[in-house]
Amino acid sequence: MSACAGRFGIGGDRWKEEVLLHDGQKIIVERYQTYGGFSEPGQSGPIKEHTIRFTPPGFSQAITWTSEYGKDIGRTNFNLLAVHVLNGTPYVVAEPNLCLSYNKWGRPNPPYVFFKYEGNAWQRIPLEQFPAEFETINVALSIRDGNLKNMLRMNLVPADMIKEMNASREQPEYKTILREPMNYTDCRVPMVTNGKGLWLAKGWFGTKPTLEACQAECKREKFDDKTCPCNSIFEEK
């Protein structure tokens, strides 16, 4: 992720949101995104990069945070969920963008990646270092199609409208910033990797009738002795 105070992008789509902070203050967050990367025939391109720019309380100039294009996943790495500030320190909450990104960023559970702005750069931090004061998802989540068209027509998307738009999301991780692990759903089923870019569901290996059959599957998928999960699976049976 990158941070700077310079140019904010050419082309793509850009809009401004009024973002409500935990202490009642409001800041203006400019958002800008480009499109491209991998897509199925007949589908529009996914978001390629997404950048926000804002001036935190107490700062003399704006800072930016960018979810960059991931060549390995064919789209931007993250979806932005929240922007917060505490004691002059900005924070960003994002979620990995679909399953390939979820695997790439360590399969976090709860499914967030946290960033803290310090030393003129964004640093990833663990959940334990993310201030407990922050509870709200406070930026627009639906930023394609109809919602985006409506926001592009406005000079500033008010905080109340953002809250109303986000209310349609039923998943608990979008209602508030979770602090406890979720039950596995969607791409959050347990996975294993061969360390060469391939991820498979751990349960797939568990369907094999014998340890030998499981190990043969590991060999077929280029899992070595260190990455093959078969021994641990069959010890539990």
Contacts in CASP RR format, 6 or more apart in sequence:
PFRMAT RR
TARGET T0000
AUTHOR 0000-0000-0000
METHOD contacts of the structure
MODEL  1
MSACAGRFGIGGDRWKEEVLLHDGQKIIVERYQTYGGFSEPGQSGPIKEH
TIRFTPPGFSQAITWTSEYGKDIGRTNFNLLAVHVLNGTPYVVAEPNLCL
SYNKWGRPNPPYVFFKYEGNAWQRIPLEQFPAEFETINVALSIRDGNLKN
MLRMNLVPADMIKEMNASREQPEYKTILREPMNYTDCRVPMVTNGKGLWL
AKGWFGTKPTLEACQAECKREKFDDKTCPCNSIFEEK
1 65 0 8 1.000
1 66 0 8 1.000
1 67 0 8 1.000
1 68 0 8 1.000
1 115 0 8 1.000
1 122 0 8 1.000
1 124 0 8 1.000
2 64 0 8 1.000
2 65 0 8 1.000
2 66 0 8 1.000
2 68 0 8 1.000
2 122 0 8 1.000
3 63 0 8 1.000
3 64 0 8 1.000
3 65 0 8 1.000
3 66 0 8 1.000
3 117 0 8 1.000
3 120 0 8 1.000
3 121 0 8 1.000
3 122 0 8 1.000
4 63 0 8 1.000
4 64 0 8 1.000
5 61 0 8 1.000
5 62 0 8 1.000
5 63 0 8 1.000
5 64 0 8 1.000
6 64 0 8 1.000
8 14 0 8 1.000
8 30 0 8 1.000
8 32 0 8 1.000
8 51 0 8 1.000
8 53 0 8 1.000
8 64 0 8 1.000
9 32 0 8 1.000
9 51 0 8 1.000
11 34 0 8 1.000
12 32 0 8 1.000
12 33 0 8 1.000
12 34 0 8 1.000
12 35 0 8 1.000
13 32 0 8 1.000
13 33 0 8 1.000
13 148 0 8 1.000
13 152 0 8 1.000
14 30 0 8 1.000
14 31 0 8 1.000
14 32 0 8 1.000
14 33 0 8 1.000
15 30 0 8 1.000
15 31 0 8 1.000
15 148 0 8 1.000
15 151 0 8 1.000
15 152 0 8 1.000
15 154 0 8 1.000
15 157 0 8 1.000
16 28 0 8 1.000
16 29 0 8 1.000
16 30 0 8 1.000
16 31 0 8 1.000
16 155 0 8 1.000
16 156 0 8 1.000
16 157 0 8 1.000
17 28 0 8 1.000
17 29 0 8 1.000
17 31 0 8 1.000
17 139 0 8 1.000
17 140 0 8 1.000
17 151 0 8 1.000
17 156 0 8 1.000
17 157 0 8 1.000
17 159 0 8 1.000
17 162 0 8 1.000
18 26 0 8 1.000
18 27 0 8 1.000
18 28 0 8 1.000
18 156 0 8 1.000
18 157 0 8 1.000
18 158 0 8 1.000
18 159 0 8 1.000
18 162 0 8 1.000
19 26 0 8 1.000
19 27 0 8 1.000
19 28 0 8 1.000
19 29 0 8 1.000
19 54 0 8 1.000
19 83 0 8 1.000
19 138 0 8 1.000
19 139 0 8 1.000
19 159 0 8 1.000
19 162 0 8 1.000
20 26 0 8 1.000
20 136 0 8 1.000
20 138 0 8 1.000
20 159 0 8 1.000
20 163 0 8 1.000
21 27 0 8 1.000
21 57 0 8 1.000
21 84 0 8 1.000
21 85 0 8 1.000
21 138 0 8 1.000
22 84 0 8 1.000
22 86 0 8 1.000
22 133 0 8 1.000
22 134 0 8 1.000
22 135 0 8 1.000
22 136 0 8 1.000
23 133 0 8 1.000
25 57 0 8 1.000
25 85 0 8 1.000
26 159 0 8 1.000
27 54 0 8 1.000
27 55 0 8 1.000
27 56 0 8 1.000
27 57 0 8 1.000
27 83 0 8 1.000
27 85 0 8 1.000
28 54 0 8 1.000
28 55 0 8 1.000
28 156 0 8 1.000
29 52 0 8 1.000
29 53 0 8 1.000
29 54 0 8 1.000
29 83 0 8 1.000
29 139 0 8 1.000
30 52 0 8 1.000
30 53 0 8 1.000
30 54 0 8 1.000
31 50 0 8 1.000
31 51 0 8 1.000
31 52 0 8 1.000
31 80 0 8 1.000
31 139 0 8 1.000
31 140 0 8 1.000
31 143 0 8 1.000
32 50 0 8 1.000
32 51 0 8 1.000
32 52 0 8 1.000
32 53 0 8 1.000
33 47 0 8 1.000
33 48 0 8 1.000
33 49 0 8 1.000
33 50 0 8 1.000
33 51 0 8 1.000
33 76 0 8 1.000
33 143 0 8 1.000
34 47 0 8 1.000
34 48 0 8 1.000
34 49 0 8 1.000
35 44 0 8 1.000
35 45 0 8 1.000
35 46 0 8 1.000
35 47 0 8 1.000
35 48 0 8 1.000
36 45 0 8 1.000
36 46 0 8 1.000
36 47 0 8 1.000
36 48 0 8 1.000
36 75 0 8 1.000
37 45 0 8 1.000
37 46 0 8 1.000
37 48 0 8 1.000
37 69 0 8 1.000
37 74 0 8 1.000
37 75 0 8 1.000
38 46 0 8 1.000
38 74 0 8 1.000
38 75 0 8 1.000
39 45 0 8 1.000
39 46 0 8 1.000
46 74 0 8 1.000
46 75 0 8 1.000
46 76 0 8 1.000
47 75 0 8 1.000
47 76 0 8 1.000
47 97 0 8 1.000
47 143 0 8 1.000
47 144 0 8 1.000
48 69 0 8 1.000
48 75 0 8 1.000
48 76 0 8 1.000
49 66 0 8 1.000
49 67 0 8 1.000
49 68 0 8 1.000
49 69 0 8 1.000
49 76 0 8 1.000
50 66 0 8 1.000
50 67 0 8 1.000
50 76 0 8 1.000
50 78 0 8 1.000
50 79 0 8 1.000
50 80 0 8 1.000
50 143 0 8 1.000
51 64 0 8 1.000
51 65 0 8 1.000
51 66 0 8 1.000
51 67 0 8 1.000
52 64 0 8 1.000
52 65 0 8 1.000
52 66 0 8 1.000
52 80 0 8 1.000
52 83 0 8 1.000
52 92 0 8 1.000
53 62 0 8 1.000
53 63 0 8 1.000
53 64 0 8 1.000
54 62 0 8 1.000
54 63 0 8 1.000
54 83 0 8 1.000
54 90 0 8 1.000
55 61 0 8 1.000
55 62 0 8 1.000
55 63 0 8 1.000
56 63 0 8 1.000
56 85 0 8 1.000
56 88 0 8 1.000
56 90 0 8 1.000
56 117 0 8 1.000
57 85 0 8 1.000
57 88 0 8 1.000
58 88 0 8 1.000
59 88 0 8 1.000
63 90 0 8 1.000
63 117 0 8 1.000
65 92 0 8 1.000
65 115 0 8 1.000
65 117 0 8 1.000
65 122 0 8 1.000
67 76 0 8 1.000
67 77 0 8 1.000
67 78 0 8 1.000
67 79 0 8 1.000
67 80 0 8 1.000
67 94 0 8 1.000
67 97 0 8 1.000
68 76 0 8 1.000
68 77 0 8 1.000
69 75 0 8 1.000
69 76 0 8 1.000
69 77 0 8 1.000
70 76 0 8 1.000
70 77 0 8 1.000
72 100 0 8 1.000
72 104 0 8 1.000
73 97 0 8 1.000
73 98 0 8 1.000
73 100 0 8 1.000
73 101 0 8 1.000
73 104 0 8 1.000
74 100 0 8 1.000
75 97 0 8 1.000
75 98 0 8 1.000
75 101 0 8 1.000
76 97 0 8 1.000
77 96 0 8 1.000
77 97 0 8 1.000
77 101 0 8 1.000
77 104 0 8 1.000
77 105 0 8 1.000
78 94 0 8 1.000
78 95 0 8 1.000
78 96 0 8 1.000
78 97 0 8 1.000
78 101 0 8 1.000
78 113 0 8 1.000
79 94 0 8 1.000
79 95 0 8 1.000
79 96 0 8 1.000
79 97 0 8 1.000
79 141 0 8 1.000
80 92 0 8 1.000
80 93 0 8 1.000
80 94 0 8 1.000
80 139 0 8 1.000
81 93 0 8 1.000
81 94 0 8 1.000
81 95 0 8 1.000
81 112 0 8 1.000
81 137 0 8 1.000
81 139 0 8 1.000
81 141 0 8 1.000
81 174 0 8 1.000
81 177 0 8 1.000
82 92 0 8 1.000
82 93 0 8 1.000
82 134 0 8 1.000
82 136 0 8 1.000
82 137 0 8 1.000
82 138 0 8 1.000
82 139 0 8 1.000
82 177 0 8 1.000
83 90 0 8 1.000
83 91 0 8 1.000
83 92 0 8 1.000
83 93 0 8 1.000
83 138 0 8 1.000
83 139 0 8 1.000
84 90 0 8 1.000
84 91 0 8 1.000
84 92 0 8 1.000
84 93 0 8 1.000
84 131 0 8 1.000
84 133 0 8 1.000
84 134 0 8 1.000
84 138 0 8 1.000
85 91 0 8 1.000
86 131 0 8 1.000
86 133 0 8 1.000
86 134 0 8 1.000
89 116 0 8 1.000
89 117 0 8 1.000
89 118 0 8 1.000
90 116 0 8 1.000
90 117 0 8 1.000
91 114 0 8 1.000
91 115 0 8 1.000
91 116 0 8 1.000
91 117 0 8 1.000
91 130 0 8 1.000
91 131 0 8 1.000
91 134 0 8 1.000
92 114 0 8 1.000
92 115 0 8 1.000
92 117 0 8 1.000
92 122 0 8 1.000
93 112 0 8 1.000
93 113 0 8 1.000
93 114 0 8 1.000
93 115 0 8 1.000
93 130 0 8 1.000
93 134 0 8 1.000
93 137 0 8 1.000
93 177 0 8 1.000
94 112 0 8 1.000
94 113 0 8 1.000
94 114 0 8 1.000
94 115 0 8 1.000
95 111 0 8 1.000
95 112 0 8 1.000
95 113 0 8 1.000
95 173 0 8 1.000
96 102 0 8 1.000
96 104 0 8 1.000
96 105 0 8 1.000
96 108 0 8 1.000
96 111 0 8 1.000
96 113 0 8 1.000
98 187 0 8 1.000
99 186 0 8 1.000
99 187 0 8 1.000
102 108 0 8 1.000
102 111 0 8 1.000
102 187 0 8 1.000
102 188 0 8 1.000
103 187 0 8 1.000
103 191 0 8 1.000
103 193 0 8 1.000
103 199 0 8 1.000
105 113 0 8 1.000
107 188 0 8 1.000
107 191 0 8 1.000
108 127 0 8 1.000
109 181 0 8 1.000
109 182 0 8 1.000
109 184 0 8 1.000
109 188 0 8 1.000
110 127 0 8 1.000
110 173 0 8 1.000
110 177 0 8 1.000
110 178 0 8 1.000
110 179 0 8 1.000
110 180 0 8 1.000
110 181 0 8 1.000
110 182 0 8 1.000
111 173 0 8 1.000
111 182 0 8 1.000
111 188 0 8 1.000
112 127 0 8 1.000
112 173 0 8 1.000
112 177 0 8 1.000
112 178 0 8 1.000
113 124 0 8 1.000
114 124 0 8 1.000
114 125 0 8 1.000
114 126 0 8 1.000
114 127 0 8 1.000
114 129 0 8 1.000
114 130 0 8 1.000
115 122 0 8 1.000
115 123 0 8 1.000
115 124 0 8 1.000
115 125 0 8 1.000
116 122 0 8 1.000
116 123 0 8 1.000
116 125 0 8 1.000
116 129 0 8 1.000
116 130 0 8 1.000
117 123 0 8 1.000
127 179 0 8 1.000
130 177 0 8 1.000
132 179 0 8 1.000
134 177 0 8 1.000
135 176 0 8 1.000
135 177 0 8 1.000
136 176 0 8 1.000
136 177 0 8 1.000
137 166 0 8 1.000
137 174 0 8 1.000
137 175 0 8 1.000
137 176 0 8 1.000
137 177 0 8 1.000
138 159 0 8 1.000
138 162 0 8 1.000
139 162 0 8 1.000
140 147 0 8 1.000
140 151 0 8 1.000
140 157 0 8 1.000
140 162 0 8 1.000
140 165 0 8 1.000
140 166 0 8 1.000
141 165 0 8 1.000
141 166 0 8 1.000
141 169 0 8 1.000
141 174 0 8 1.000
142 148 0 8 1.000
142 165 0 8 1.000
142 166 0 8 1.000
142 168 0 8 1.000
143 151 0 8 1.000
147 165 0 8 1.000
151 157 0 8 1.000
166 174 0 8 1.000
169 175 0 8 1.000
172 178 0 8 1.000
172 182 0 8 1.000
173 182 0 8 1.000
182 188 0 8 1.000
184 190 0 8 1.000
189 201 0 8 1.000
189 202 0 8 1.000
189 203 0 8 1.000
190 201 0 8 1.000
190 202 0 8 1.000
190 203 0 8 1.000
191 199 0 8 1.000
191 200 0 8 1.000
191 201 0 8 1.000
191 202 0 8 1.000
192 199 0 8 1.000
192 200 0 8 1.000
192 202 0 8 1.000
192 205 0 8 1.000
192 223 0 8 1.000
192 227 0 8 1.000
192 229 0 8 1.000
193 199 0 8 1.000
193 200 0 8 1.000
193 227 0 8 1.000
194 221 0 8 1.000
194 222 0 8 1.000
194 223 0 8 1.000
194 224 0 8 1.000
194 227 0 8 1.000
195 227 0 8 1.000
196 222 0 8 1.000
198 221 0 8 1.000
198 222 0 8 1.000
200 221 0 8 1.000
202 229 0 8 1.000
202 233 0 8 1.000
203 233 0 8 1.000
204 217 0 8 1.000
205 214 0 8 1.000
205 217 0 8 1.000
205 218 0 8 1.000
205 228 0 8 1.000
205 229 0 8 1.000
205 230 0 8 1.000
205 233 0 8 1.000
206 214 0 8 1.000
206 230 0 8 1.000
206 233 0 8 1.000
208 214 0 8 1.000
208 217 0 8 1.000
208 230 0 8 1.000
211 230 0 8 1.000
211 231 0 8 1.000
211 234 0 8 1.000
214 228 0 8 1.000
214 230 0 8 1.000
214 233 0 8 1.000
214 234 0 8 1.000
215 228 0 8 1.000
215 230 0 8 1.000
217 230 0 8 1.000
218 224 0 8 1.000
218 227 0 8 1.000
218 228 0 8 1.000
218 229 0 8 1.000
218 230 0 8 1.000
223 229 0 8 1.000
END
